[in-house]
Amino acid sequence: MTHAHAQADMADLPLEQLMQLQVTTASRYAQTALEAPATVSVVTADDIRLFGYRNLSEVLGSMRGLHVSYDRTYHYLGTRGFATPGDYNTRVLLLVNGVRFNDNLYDQATIGTDFPIDLDLVDRVEFVPGPGSAVYGANAFFGVINVITRNGRQLAGPQVSAEAGSHGSAKLRFSLGTVDAHGGDWLIAVTRATTRGADQYYPSYDTPSTHKGVAQGLDFDRSTQLFARMHQNGLTLTLAHGERNKGMPTAAYSQVFNDPRSRLTDTTTRLAAEYTTQVRPSLALTGRVHAGRYEYVGDYVYDYPPLTVNRDVGTGQWWATEWQWVSTALARHKLSWGVDYRRDTRIDQLNFDLEPRTDNLDARRTGDALGIFVQDEFALRPDLTLHAGLRWGRQSGSKGSVNPRLGLVYWWNPTTAIKVLHGTAYRPPNAYERDYRVDTPGGVVDTVALRSERVRTTELALEHAPTGASRMLLTVFRSNVTNLISLGNAHQPDRYTFTNAGRVHMQGLEAAVDHRLDGGARVRAVYGRQKLRDTVADTGLTHSPEHLLKLQWSDSVRSPAGLGWQSGRYAVEVIGVGSRRTLQHARLPANIRTNLTYSASYEIREDSIAQDGRTYRVKLTYAF
């Protein structure tokens, strides 16, 4: 039997083994979820197929403590109730196979159709809540997402997948996975997806001159993705490329309503090389070199007058290297240390009117970021482990920052762990917040020198896994955010500004139960309650739900005797999000979304944005 066939596909493992899967995101090396100094959430490839998730935002929206919103252009991630306007997911760090995926321009974590990897190629997604700057540096502010892709063995042979659904949506994927005679694992995949989108109605524009508030044909979304990965003898090479063209039906940033020229494109390319080796029996080394490029082009239509197309262009380019050593040479200690360096070779922001050509912004910068970290996993007793970490980091244009992390894990018994966690994190202002100054409608003005945001979090968690088929979690947390960078109205009409005005206090609790019944049925329930308050304004935060509820049920459907078809699986998911206060001080009511899946082997004028209602999708995958 070959090594490739000896290893089972994670998606096909029974739940008893899935419960004992190792996670790598909490400490940058493998450990079980109960051992990790964090409360890790994991969604596997089997979950993705079973519940029919279409993009990364839907995966994250099913996880504990997370909720997702969509403004018909980008998807935004709320963490433990925190979701502020103008935040392009800059306060979470997105990794792919452990490599940073946030760009160097907006620092955004792309989680919607702008994420350049097809979910069919994802093995699992790990989310570690809480500050992670002691391990990863900037952007690991409220949490770290790690998307771990599949390999050629798991998608052996050629595959063609086609799907169609509501609003003119369609997707076609071709992939080829193989293991060569020398043990090299190869995977290459190409995906093309399109959505026509439905016409959108906005009451704020309901006048005869603006087509009675209906944006026609402007909610389209077209994307192309290329992914390739090779692994052999400790060396892994990865390429991810994505292009997306998206219409903007909301007339964001004071645009002219219902103009078909209003659109944007996102183009991203990432290259990574990783080498892992066991230097000695007690010393492992992981080295990475990676590079990336991101470009945003947005066309905005304004009536100055005259009617004018304004173009916004942002381009980021960088390369980086990471080196980490993990040693078990000292008795009862697991030491890890390393250095991360990133060179920003290009950060350009341009804004100009097309006809006649009028330049409004030409900001160009370069820079770098450096981080040095050390961690120790110290077994004080057989039932008590201390995790201690410290990282110093510096980024061009910001002061250096030191961030510690402490975690105490006590094993009450072999199936129950009590965790006391404490850590800090920081986020320097990104290039967009620093340099974007455009004195036109919807532009940013009057921003003065910005300081780095900081957060301090303490958490107490109880995790219990009485059997391989059951897992329970209860956690309470408290966080304080200072120097919060927020986007608000400037002292000029239709203009905005960034300030460090915010101080936020957060506290809450989360509970989760995951259990597999005899016969294969599985039930999962997650509840979170959080309260957030701006201590400067002495008010609650906008777009921050107090309650989050996730319920999942799945089971098999067996073929009646004599009918001859193979058994399938069905899954029901209910996601409830509590009421939220909008910027205009209105109250969005609580909402509940229900998804049913069956699988078998054969900035804006509107105070709130309507989400997609009931939709359908049919998908067919053929492997040959």
C-alpha positions as CSV (number, residue, x, y, z in Angstrom):
1,M,0.0,0.0,0.0
2,T,1.4,3.4,-0.9
3,H,1.8,6.2,1.6
4,A,-0.8,8.2,-0.2
5,H,-3.5,5.5,0.2
6,A,-2.5,4.7,3.8
7,Q,-3.5,8.2,4.9
8,A,-7.3,8.6,5.1
9,D,-9.0,11.7,3.8
10,M,-9.9,13.9,6.7
11,A,-13.4,14.4,5.3
12,D,-13.9,10.6,5.5
13,L,-12.7,10.2,9.1
14,P,-15.4,9.3,11.8
15,L,-16.3,12.0,14.2
16,E,-14.4,10.1,17.0
17,Q,-11.2,10.8,15.2
18,L,-12.2,14.3,14.1
19,M,-12.7,15.3,17.7
20,Q,-9.0,14.5,18.3
21,L,-7.6,16.3,15.3
22,Q,-4.6,18.5,15.9
23,V,-4.8,22.3,15.3
24,T,-1.8,24.4,14.3
25,T,-3.0,28.0,14.5
26,A,-3.0,28.6,18.2
27,S,0.8,28.2,18.7
28,R,2.2,27.8,15.1
29,Y,2.8,24.1,15.7
30,A,0.5,21.1,16.0
31,Q,-1.3,20.3,19.2
32,T,-4.8,19.0,20.2
33,A,-7.6,21.4,20.7
34,L,-7.7,20.6,24.4
35,E,-4.0,21.2,24.8
36,A,-4.0,24.6,22.9
37,P,-3.8,27.8,24.9
38,A,-7.0,29.0,23.1
39,T,-10.6,27.9,22.4
40,V,-10.2,26.9,18.7
41,S,-13.1,26.4,16.3
42,V,-12.7,24.1,13.3
43,V,-14.8,23.6,10.2
44,T,-13.8,20.6,8.1
45,A,-14.1,19.8,4.4
46,D,-16.9,17.4,5.3
47,D,-18.8,20.3,7.0
48,I,-18.3,22.5,4.0
49,R,-19.8,19.9,1.7
50,L,-22.6,18.8,4.1
51,F,-23.9,22.4,4.7
52,G,-23.2,23.6,1.2
53,Y,-21.1,26.6,2.1
54,R,-20.3,28.6,-1.0
55,N,-17.5,31.0,0.2
56,L,-15.3,31.6,3.2
57,S,-17.7,34.1,4.7
58,E,-20.4,31.4,5.1
59,V,-17.9,29.0,6.8
60,L,-16.9,31.8,9.2
61,G,-20.5,32.8,9.8
62,S,-21.2,29.3,11.2
63,M,-18.5,29.5,13.8
64,R,-18.7,30.5,17.4
65,G,-18.6,34.2,18.1
66,L,-18.6,35.3,14.5
67,H,-21.2,37.0,12.3
68,V,-21.0,38.2,8.7
69,S,-22.6,41.2,7.0
70,Y,-22.6,42.0,3.3
71,D,-23.0,45.5,1.6
72,R,-23.4,44.0,-1.9
73,T,-19.7,44.6,-2.6
74,Y,-17.7,43.0,0.2
75,H,-18.3,40.6,3.1
76,Y,-17.4,41.9,6.6
77,L,-16.7,39.8,9.7
78,G,-17.9,40.6,13.2
79,T,-16.0,39.1,16.1
80,R,-17.8,38.7,19.4
81,G,-20.2,41.5,18.5
82,F,-17.6,43.9,17.2
83,A,-18.2,45.2,13.7
84,T,-17.5,48.9,13.0
85,P,-18.2,50.7,9.7
86,G,-15.1,51.3,7.6
87,D,-13.4,48.1,8.8
88,Y,-12.3,46.0,5.9
89,N,-11.7,42.9,8.2
90,T,-8.4,44.5,9.3
91,R,-8.7,43.3,12.9
92,V,-8.4,39.6,12.0
93,L,-5.4,37.9,10.6
94,L,-6.1,35.6,7.6
95,L,-3.6,32.8,6.9
96,V,-3.6,30.2,4.2
97,N,-1.5,27.2,5.2
98,G,0.0,29.3,7.9
99,V,1.1,32.2,5.5
100,R,-0.3,35.7,6.0
101,F,-3.0,36.6,3.4
102,N,-3.9,40.2,4.5
103,D,-2.6,42.6,1.9
104,N,-0.2,45.5,2.6
105,L,-2.5,48.3,1.4
106,Y,-5.8,47.9,3.3
107,D,-4.7,45.1,5.6
108,Q,-8.0,43.4,4.6
109,A,-8.9,39.7,5.1
110,T,-10.8,38.7,2.0
111,I,-13.6,36.3,3.0
112,G,-16.2,36.7,0.2
113,T,-16.0,36.0,-3.6
114,D,-12.7,38.0,-3.5
115,F,-11.0,35.2,-1.6
116,P,-9.1,33.5,-4.4
117,I,-9.4,29.8,-3.4
118,D,-12.4,27.5,-4.2
119,L,-13.9,26.0,-1.1
120,D,-13.8,22.6,-2.8
121,L,-10.0,22.8,-2.3
122,V,-10.2,23.5,1.4
123,D,-9.4,20.8,4.0
124,R,-10.4,22.7,7.1
125,V,-10.7,26.2,8.5
126,E,-9.4,27.0,12.0
127,F,-10.4,30.1,14.0
128,V,-8.6,31.2,17.1
129,P,-10.4,34.0,18.9
130,G,-8.7,36.6,21.0
131,P,-5.5,38.6,20.7
132,G,-2.7,36.8,18.8
133,S,0.0,39.4,18.3
134,A,2.3,37.6,20.7
135,V,2.5,34.8,18.0
136,Y,1.7,36.5,14.7
137,G,2.1,40.3,15.1
138,A,-0.1,43.0,13.6
139,N,-3.8,42.3,12.6
140,A,-4.1,39.3,14.9
141,F,-6.2,41.6,17.0
142,F,-9.5,39.9,17.6
143,G,-8.5,36.5,16.2
144,V,-6.6,34.4,13.6
145,I,-8.2,32.5,10.7
146,N,-6.2,29.7,9.1
147,V,-7.4,28.1,5.8
148,I,-5.7,24.8,5.3
149,T,-6.0,23.5,1.7
150,R,-6.3,20.0,0.5
151,N,-3.6,18.2,-1.5
152,G,-3.5,16.1,-4.7
153,R,-4.0,12.8,-2.8
154,Q,-7.3,14.0,-1.4
155,L,-8.5,15.0,-4.8
156,A,-6.9,12.2,-6.7
157,G,-7.5,12.2,-10.5
158,P,-9.3,14.7,-12.6
159,Q,-12.6,16.2,-11.4
160,V,-15.2,18.5,-13.1
161,S,-17.7,20.2,-10.9
162,A,-20.6,22.3,-12.2
163,E,-23.4,24.1,-10.3
164,A,-26.2,26.5,-10.9
165,G,-28.5,28.4,-8.7
166,S,-30.6,31.5,-8.0
167,H,-30.0,35.0,-9.5
168,G,-28.2,33.5,-12.5
169,S,-25.4,32.0,-10.5
170,A,-23.2,29.3,-12.1
171,K,-19.8,27.8,-11.3
172,L,-17.5,25.5,-13.1
173,R,-14.3,23.9,-11.7
174,F,-11.7,21.6,-13.2
175,S,-9.1,20.1,-10.9
176,L,-6.4,17.5,-11.2
177,G,-4.7,15.8,-8.3
178,T,-2.0,13.1,-8.3
179,V,0.9,11.6,-6.5
180,D,3.9,10.8,-8.8
181,A,6.3,7.9,-8.7
182,H,8.7,9.8,-6.5
183,G,6.1,10.6,-3.8
184,G,5.5,14.2,-5.0
185,D,2.0,15.4,-4.4
186,W,0.5,17.7,-7.1
187,L,-2.8,19.6,-7.3
188,I,-4.0,22.2,-9.8
189,A,-7.4,23.7,-10.1
190,V,-9.2,26.4,-12.2
191,T,-12.6,27.8,-11.2
192,R,-14.9,30.2,-13.0
193,A,-18.0,31.6,-11.2
194,T,-20.6,34.1,-12.3
195,T,-23.7,35.6,-10.7
196,R,-26.1,37.9,-12.6
197,G,-27.6,39.1,-9.4
198,A,-31.1,40.4,-8.7
199,D,-32.3,44.0,-9.1
200,Q,-32.0,45.8,-5.8
201,Y,-34.5,48.3,-4.4
202,Y,-33.3,51.2,-2.1
203,P,-36.0,53.4,-0.5
204,S,-33.5,56.4,-0.2
205,Y,-33.5,56.7,-4.0
206,D,-37.2,56.1,-4.7
207,T,-37.8,59.0,-7.0
208,P,-38.9,59.1,-10.7
209,S,-35.5,60.5,-11.7
210,T,-33.6,57.5,-10.1
211,H,-35.7,54.7,-11.5
212,K,-37.9,54.6,-8.4
213,G,-35.0,53.3,-6.3
214,V,-34.3,50.1,-8.3
215,A,-30.7,49.4,-9.3
216,Q,-30.9,47.3,-12.5
217,G,-28.3,44.7,-13.4
218,L,-25.7,46.1,-11.0
219,D,-25.3,43.3,-8.5
220,F,-23.3,41.0,-10.8
221,D,-20.2,39.1,-9.6
222,R,-17.8,37.4,-11.9
223,S,-14.6,35.7,-10.7
224,T,-11.8,33.4,-12.0
225,Q,-9.5,31.5,-9.7
226,L,-6.3,29.5,-10.2
227,F,-4.7,27.3,-7.5
228,A,-1.7,25.0,-7.7
229,R,0.2,23.2,-4.9
230,M,3.1,20.8,-4.8
231,H,4.6,18.9,-1.9
232,Q,7.6,16.6,-1.8
233,N,10.3,15.8,0.8
234,G,9.4,18.6,3.1
235,L,9.2,21.3,0.4
236,T,5.8,22.8,-0.5
237,L,5.1,25.3,-3.3
238,T,1.8,27.1,-3.6
239,L,0.3,29.5,-6.1
240,A,-3.1,31.3,-5.7
241,H,-4.5,33.8,-8.2
242,G,-7.9,35.4,-8.3
243,E,-9.7,38.0,-10.3
244,R,-13.1,39.4,-9.5
245,N,-15.4,41.9,-11.3
246,K,-18.2,43.2,-9.1
247,G,-21.0,45.7,-9.7
248,M,-22.0,48.3,-7.1
249,P,-25.7,48.7,-6.9
250,T,-25.7,50.7,-3.6
251,A,-24.3,53.9,-5.1
252,A,-21.7,53.9,-2.2
253,Y,-19.7,57.0,-1.4
254,S,-22.3,59.5,-2.7
255,Q,-22.3,58.2,-6.2
256,V,-25.0,58.7,-8.9
257,F,-27.6,56.0,-8.5
258,N,-28.2,53.2,-11.0
259,D,-25.3,54.0,-13.3
260,P,-23.9,50.8,-15.0
261,R,-20.4,52.2,-15.0
262,S,-20.2,51.8,-11.2
263,R,-18.1,48.7,-10.6
264,L,-14.8,47.4,-9.2
265,T,-12.2,44.8,-9.8
266,D,-10.0,42.9,-7.3
267,T,-6.9,41.0,-8.5
268,T,-4.7,39.1,-6.2
269,T,-1.7,36.8,-6.7
270,R,0.2,34.9,-3.9
271,L,3.3,32.7,-4.2
272,A,4.7,30.7,-1.3
273,A,7.5,28.2,-0.7
274,E,7.8,26.3,2.6
275,Y,10.5,23.9,3.8
276,T,10.2,21.8,6.9
277,T,12.9,19.6,8.3
278,Q,13.9,17.8,11.5
279,V,17.4,19.3,12.2
280,R,17.8,16.9,15.2
281,P,15.4,14.6,16.9
282,S,14.6,17.4,19.4
283,L,14.7,20.4,16.9
284,A,12.4,21.2,14.0
285,L,12.8,24.0,11.5
286,T,10.2,25.6,9.3
287,G,11.2,28.3,6.8
288,R,9.0,30.2,4.4
289,V,9.5,32.7,1.6
290,H,6.3,34.2,0.1
291,A,5.3,37.1,-2.1
292,G,2.1,38.8,-3.1
293,R,0.4,41.4,-5.2
294,Y,-3.0,43.0,-4.8
295,E,-4.8,45.5,-7.0
296,Y,-8.1,47.3,-6.6
297,V,-9.7,49.4,-9.3
298,G,-13.0,51.1,-8.6
299,D,-15.0,53.3,-11.0
300,Y,-17.3,55.7,-9.2
301,V,-19.8,57.9,-11.0
302,Y,-20.4,61.4,-9.6
303,D,-22.4,64.4,-10.8
304,Y,-20.1,67.3,-9.9
305,P,-21.6,68.4,-12.4
306,P,-21.0,67.3,-15.1
307,L,-21.5,63.6,-14.8
308,T,-18.0,62.2,-14.3
309,V,-16.4,58.8,-13.8
310,N,-13.9,58.9,-10.9
311,R,-11.3,56.0,-10.7
312,D,-9.8,54.7,-7.5
313,V,-6.7,52.5,-7.9
314,G,-4.8,50.8,-5.1
315,T,-1.8,48.5,-5.7
316,G,0.2,46.6,-3.1
317,Q,3.2,44.4,-3.6
318,W,5.4,42.7,-1.1
319,W,7.7,39.7,-0.3
320,A,8.3,38.2,3.1
321,T,10.2,35.4,4.9
322,E,9.5,33.5,8.2
323,W,11.7,31.2,10.2
324,Q,10.6,29.2,13.2
325,W,12.4,26.7,15.4
326,V,10.7,24.3,17.8
327,S,12.8,22.5,20.4
328,T,11.9,19.8,22.9
329,A,15.6,19.4,24.2
330,L,14.8,20.7,27.7
331,A,12.7,18.3,29.9
332,R,9.1,19.5,30.3
333,H,9.6,22.4,27.9
334,K,8.5,22.9,24.3
335,L,10.3,26.0,23.2
336,S,9.7,27.8,19.9
337,W,11.2,31.0,18.6
338,G,11.6,32.7,15.3
339,V,11.6,35.9,13.2
340,D,9.3,37.3,10.6
341,Y,10.2,40.0,8.0
342,R,8.1,41.6,5.3
343,R,9.3,44.1,2.7
344,D,6.6,46.3,1.2
345,T,8.1,47.1,-2.2
346,R,5.0,49.0,-3.5
347,I,2.0,50.7,-1.8
348,D,0.4,53.0,-4.3
349,Q,-3.0,54.8,-4.1
350,L,-4.3,56.9,-7.0
351,N,-7.5,58.8,-7.5
352,F,-8.4,60.7,-10.7
353,D,-11.3,61.7,-12.9
354,L,-11.2,60.0,-16.3
355,E,-12.6,62.8,-18.6
356,P,-11.1,65.3,-18.3
357,R,-8.1,63.7,-16.5
358,T,-7.9,65.4,-13.1
359,D,-5.6,63.9,-10.4
360,N,-6.9,64.0,-6.9
361,L,-4.5,61.6,-5.1
362,D,-1.1,60.2,-5.9
363,A,0.3,58.6,-2.7
364,R,3.2,56.1,-3.0
365,R,5.2,54.5,-0.2
366,T,7.4,51.6,0.6
367,G,8.3,50.1,4.0
368,D,8.9,47.0,6.0
369,A,7.7,45.0,9.1
370,L,9.9,43.0,11.5
371,G,8.9,40.7,14.3
372,I,10.8,38.5,16.8
373,F,9.0,36.0,19.0
374,V,9.6,33.3,21.6
375,Q,7.2,30.9,23.3
376,D,7.5,28.2,26.0
377,E,5.1,25.4,26.7
378,F,6.1,24.4,30.2
379,A,4.7,21.3,31.9
380,L,4.6,22.4,35.5
381,R,2.9,19.2,36.6
382,P,1.4,16.3,34.6
383,D,-2.0,18.0,34.9
384,L,-0.8,21.7,34.6
385,T,0.8,23.4,31.7
386,L,1.9,27.1,31.4
387,H,2.1,28.7,28.0
388,A,4.1,31.9,27.9
389,G,4.9,34.0,24.8
390,L,6.4,37.3,23.9
391,R,6.8,39.2,20.6
392,W,8.4,42.4,19.6
393,G,7.2,43.9,16.4
394,R,7.8,47.1,14.4
395,Q,6.3,48.4,11.2
396,S,7.3,51.4,9.1
397,G,5.6,54.6,10.3
398,S,4.7,53.1,13.7
399,K,6.5,52.6,17.0
400,G,7.6,49.2,18.1
401,S,5.3,47.1,20.2
402,V,5.8,44.3,22.8
403,N,2.9,41.9,23.2
404,P,2.8,39.1,25.8
405,R,0.6,36.0,26.0
406,L,0.0,33.8,29.1
407,G,-2.1,30.7,29.2
408,L,-2.6,28.2,32.0
409,V,-4.2,24.8,31.1
410,Y,-5.3,22.6,34.0
411,W,-6.4,19.0,33.3
412,W,-9.2,18.4,35.7
413,N,-9.3,14.9,34.3
414,P,-8.2,13.3,31.0
415,T,-11.3,14.6,29.3
416,T,-11.7,18.1,30.9
417,A,-9.5,21.1,30.7
418,I,-9.8,24.5,32.4
419,K,-8.0,27.3,30.6
420,V,-7.0,30.8,31.9
421,L,-5.9,33.0,29.0
422,H,-4.5,36.5,28.8
423,G,-2.9,38.4,26.0
424,T,-2.5,41.7,24.2
425,A,-2.5,42.7,20.5
426,Y,-1.9,45.8,18.4
427,R,-2.8,47.1,14.9
428,P,-0.9,49.9,13.3
429,P,-2.9,52.2,10.9
430,N,-2.7,50.8,7.4
431,A,-1.7,52.7,4.3
432,Y,-5.3,53.4,3.4
433,E,-5.9,55.0,6.8
434,R,-2.6,56.9,6.7
435,D,-2.5,58.2,3.1
436,Y,-6.0,58.3,1.5
437,R,-6.9,61.9,1.3
438,V,-9.4,62.9,-1.5
439,D,-11.4,66.1,-1.2
440,T,-14.3,64.9,-3.4
441,P,-17.7,63.5,-2.6
442,G,-17.3,60.3,-0.6
443,G,-13.6,61.1,0.1
444,V,-11.5,61.2,3.2
445,V,-10.2,64.5,4.6
446,D,-9.0,66.1,7.9
447,T,-7.3,62.9,9.2
448,V,-4.4,63.7,11.5
449,A,-1.6,61.4,12.8
450,L,-3.0,58.1,13.8
451,R,-1.7,55.8,16.6
452,S,-1.8,52.0,16.8
453,E,-4.9,50.3,18.2
454,R,-4.4,48.1,21.3
455,V,-6.5,45.4,22.9
456,R,-6.1,43.5,26.2
457,T,-8.2,40.3,26.7
458,T,-8.7,37.9,29.6
459,E,-10.6,34.7,29.1
460,L,-11.7,31.7,31.3
461,A,-12.7,28.5,29.5
462,L,-13.9,25.1,30.4
463,E,-13.6,22.4,27.7
464,H,-15.0,18.9,28.1
465,A,-14.8,15.9,25.8
466,P,-16.3,13.0,27.7
467,T,-16.3,10.7,24.7
468,G,-14.9,10.8,21.2
469,A,-18.4,11.7,19.9
470,S,-19.0,14.6,22.3
471,R,-17.5,18.0,23.0
472,M,-18.6,20.9,25.2
473,L,-17.3,24.4,25.8
474,L,-18.1,27.2,28.1
475,T,-16.0,30.4,28.1
476,V,-16.3,34.0,29.5
477,F,-14.1,36.8,28.2
478,R,-13.4,40.5,28.8
479,S,-11.6,42.9,26.5
480,N,-10.6,46.5,26.5
481,V,-9.7,48.3,23.2
482,T,-7.9,51.7,23.2
483,N,-7.0,54.1,20.4
484,L,-9.7,52.6,18.2
485,I,-9.4,53.8,14.6
486,S,-12.8,54.6,13.3
487,L,-14.3,56.2,10.2
488,G,-16.7,59.1,10.8
489,N,-18.2,62.2,9.2
490,A,-15.9,65.1,8.7
491,H,-16.9,68.8,9.1
492,Q,-17.7,69.0,5.4
493,P,-20.6,67.6,3.4
494,D,-20.1,64.1,2.0
495,R,-16.7,63.8,3.5
496,Y,-15.2,61.3,6.0
497,T,-12.3,61.2,8.4
498,F,-10.3,58.7,10.5
499,T,-9.7,59.3,14.1
500,N,-8.4,57.5,17.2
501,A,-11.4,58.5,19.2
502,G,-12.7,55.2,20.4
503,R,-12.3,53.2,23.6
504,V,-14.3,50.0,23.8
505,H,-15.1,47.7,26.6
506,M,-16.3,44.1,25.7
507,Q,-17.5,41.3,27.8
508,G,-19.5,38.2,27.2
509,L,-19.8,34.4,27.3
510,E,-20.0,31.6,24.8
511,A,-21.3,28.0,25.0
512,A,-21.1,25.2,22.5
513,V,-22.2,21.5,22.4
514,D,-21.2,19.1,19.6
515,H,-22.5,15.5,19.8
516,R,-22.9,12.5,17.5
517,L,-25.8,10.2,18.2
518,D,-25.9,6.5,17.6
519,G,-26.7,5.9,14.0
520,G,-24.7,8.8,12.6
521,A,-26.9,11.8,13.3
522,R,-25.0,14.9,14.6
523,V,-26.2,17.9,16.5
524,R,-24.3,21.1,17.2
525,A,-25.5,24.2,19.2
526,V,-23.5,27.4,19.8
527,Y,-24.7,30.4,21.7
528,G,-22.9,33.7,22.4
529,R,-23.9,36.8,24.4
530,Q,-21.8,39.9,24.4
531,K,-22.0,43.5,25.5
532,L,-19.9,46.2,23.9
533,R,-19.7,49.8,25.0
534,D,-17.8,52.9,23.8
535,T,-16.5,54.2,27.1
536,V,-15.8,57.6,25.6
537,A,-19.2,58.3,24.2
538,D,-20.8,56.1,26.9
539,T,-23.0,54.4,24.3
540,G,-23.4,50.9,22.8
541,L,-21.7,50.2,19.5
542,T,-23.5,50.2,16.2
543,H,-23.8,46.9,14.2
544,S,-23.1,44.9,17.3
545,P,-25.6,42.1,18.1
546,E,-25.9,41.1,21.8
547,H,-27.0,37.5,20.9
548,L,-25.6,35.0,18.4
549,L,-27.1,31.5,18.0
550,K,-26.0,28.7,15.7
551,L,-27.9,25.3,15.4
552,Q,-27.0,22.4,13.2
553,W,-28.5,19.0,12.6
554,S,-27.4,16.4,10.1
555,D,-28.2,12.8,9.4
556,S,-28.1,10.1,6.7
557,V,-30.9,9.2,4.3
558,R,-30.7,5.5,3.4
559,S,-32.1,4.1,0.2
560,P,-35.2,1.9,0.5
561,A,-34.5,-1.7,-0.2
562,G,-34.6,-2.6,-3.9
563,L,-34.5,1.0,-5.2
564,G,-30.8,0.9,-5.9
565,W,-29.6,4.4,-5.3
566,Q,-26.9,5.2,-2.8
567,S,-27.6,6.8,0.6
568,G,-27.3,10.5,1.0
569,R,-27.0,13.0,3.8
570,Y,-29.1,16.0,4.7
571,A,-28.2,19.0,7.0
572,V,-30.3,21.7,8.6
573,E,-28.6,24.9,9.8
574,V,-30.2,27.8,11.7
575,I,-28.3,31.0,12.3
576,G,-29.8,33.7,14.5
577,V,-28.3,37.2,14.9
578,G,-29.7,39.5,17.6
579,S,-31.0,43.1,17.0
580,R,-28.4,45.8,16.1
581,R,-28.4,49.6,16.2
582,T,-27.5,51.3,12.9
583,L,-25.6,54.5,12.3
584,Q,-28.9,56.4,12.0
585,H,-29.9,55.1,15.4
586,A,-32.6,52.8,14.0
587,R,-32.9,49.3,15.3
588,L,-32.5,46.4,13.0
589,P,-34.6,43.5,14.3
590,A,-33.2,40.1,15.1
591,N,-33.1,37.7,12.2
592,I,-33.0,34.0,11.7
593,R,-31.7,32.3,8.5
594,T,-32.3,28.6,7.9
595,N,-30.4,26.5,5.4
596,L,-31.4,23.0,4.2
597,T,-28.8,21.0,2.2
598,Y,-29.1,17.5,0.7
599,S,-26.1,15.8,-0.8
600,A,-25.7,12.4,-2.5
601,S,-22.9,10.6,-4.3
602,Y,-24.3,10.8,-7.6
603,E,-20.0,53.1,2.9
604,I,-23.5,53.7,1.8
605,R,-26.6,56.0,1.9
606,E,-28.8,53.2,3.0
607,D,-28.9,52.6,6.8
608,S,-29.2,48.9,6.2
609,I,-28.6,46.6,3.2
610,A,-31.0,43.8,2.2
611,Q,-29.4,40.4,2.2
612,D,-30.2,37.6,-0.2
613,G,-33.5,35.9,0.7
614,R,-34.4,32.3,-0.1
615,T,-32.1,30.8,-2.7
616,Y,-31.4,27.5,-4.3
617,R,-28.4,25.8,-5.7
618,V,-27.7,22.5,-7.6
619,K,-24.2,21.1,-7.8
620,L,-22.8,18.1,-9.7
621,T,-19.3,16.8,-9.3
622,Y,-17.8,14.1,-11.5
623,A,-14.4,12.4,-10.8
624,F,-12.8,10.3,-13.5
